[in-house]
Amino acid sequence: MRWERARRSDNVVDARGSGGNRGMRFGGGKGLSLGGIAVVVVIGLLMGQDPLTILGNIAGQAVQPGGMEQQQQAAPAANDPQSEFVRAVLGDTEDTWRTLFQSAGKQYQDPKLVLFSGGVNSACGFADSAVGPFYCPGDRQVYLDLGFFRELETRFAAAGDFAQAYVIAHEIGHHVQTLLGVSAKVSAARQRGEKLEGDNGLLVRQELQADCLAGVWAYHAQKRLDWLEAGDVEEALNAANAIGDDRLQKQSRGQVMPDSFTHGTSAQRVRWFKTGFDNGEPGRCDTFKAAKL
């Protein structure tokens, strides 16, 4: 992947080494106690859900974009290839989605991407590196510990720079969903008491749409920059395949539990990324209306 061809984003916040505030604060100045956090984590693990997702939904839309405690905002080091790579990928997602939003008569709002190490405090609460990359709708920021890319290679056998780019683009897909009101509708469904988990649930549909939107970005990025090399697309597909619910559950539990799916199967994640990548049309990514995922 010839990522050096991309424009560098100015929206990367390098908070590595600054640590994170472990106090979890939500909107209105109300905090969730450590005991409450522990209960949520235990419930999440028992139900097969990502505890961070639950905590983020608790935070909901009440958290305003300014709700995150200020992190150290040092510019990425000029001699740091990893941060330069992130800035390049993020910059191209900005160029792609600005254009697509403009063509639809809308205005794209760039998100921030926070690089952290060890742990970080966001509007969705404190998270350590174990949760992996995530997007917080409360402050509209993506959070990434670059150590995840090593884990992607060693634990999930999904190496390659385009595999890493797919991970970033997927999280940006969640930002697109927030701007389009999709995330708010899913949050409202949760507040009504609807069950969102399961192989046909809203959470799976939301995640698969983010995969498709990542594919849409990849299509337009390649058309604009001609930066993909032999094997790059396979890297992204391999990453999508590696982090399917069925595969992860089989590895960790020895069995697959479709009722607790939150992201979709490996085959579904690959298929929806390819749907976006094959045509570059966001309208093809309406997983919520799809009869078959």
Phi, psi and omega in degrees: 000123182269066188292344180298343181286344187277153173290140179276135178281149173262008186255023175264125177256115182267099181253017179296134179086352181271348181076177180227149176279119185280357176285126182263113183239137177246181184302152178078007177082003181275138181249156173257123185292164177299324177296319178295320178298316181300319179298316180297318180297315180297315179299317180300315181294320180294326182270358180075024181252160175283115181305326180296324178298317179297314180298322178296322179289328174298318178297319174058205182275358181289339181280128181271158182307336181269009188286345182281134176296142188301128175263160173297127185246079177264138179295143178304139180298139183296335183260018181259101184297327182292314179292326176297320177298314180298317179297324180291314180295314179298319179300321181285329174296323177298313181298318181294309186285332173299315181294314182294320178295317180299320179294338178262009179076022180239169179243126179276136177252118182296135173273164169270152172237119184260120172272129180222169177225129178087298181196162182207148176256124179236178176293345177266004179112180178282141176222139172261177188297339184296337182284345182081183179297145178207160176246133178251113180292338181297322178243002177057048180229149174262140181239132185216123167264118184298344175297339179297329180294326174293320178294324178301323181281315187276318183274320186256359180053042180234075183273165173119147182291328180285333171298319178293320179297322177300318180300314179296315182296327177297315179294323175295328175302323177293326176294318176301317178299322178296315180295329182271357178088002181294314182299321180295323179293320178294318178297320179296322178296321178295318180295333176282356179091009179289145176280121185261339184280169178115161188292348177237016187278173183293326180295318177298316180296323178295316181292319180293327176294321177297324175297317180295319179294328174297321177294322177300313177301314183300322178299310184288326178296317179293321180296324183277319190251342185048055188253354182279143178245172181304129178092350183295313180299319178298327177298315180294317180295323178295321178294316178299320180293325186288336186247027173287149181303317184296318181292317181294319179293321178298320181290320187271328185245343183084000178210160182256132181237088184303331181294342181252010178300142176230346185234344182104160180286168178302315181297321180293320182294319177296314184297319183284327173298316180295326178301315179289321184288329184288331185231340178069021182252113180303330180298339178281355186262020181280079179293339183288338177258355183290129178287331180229123180273000000 
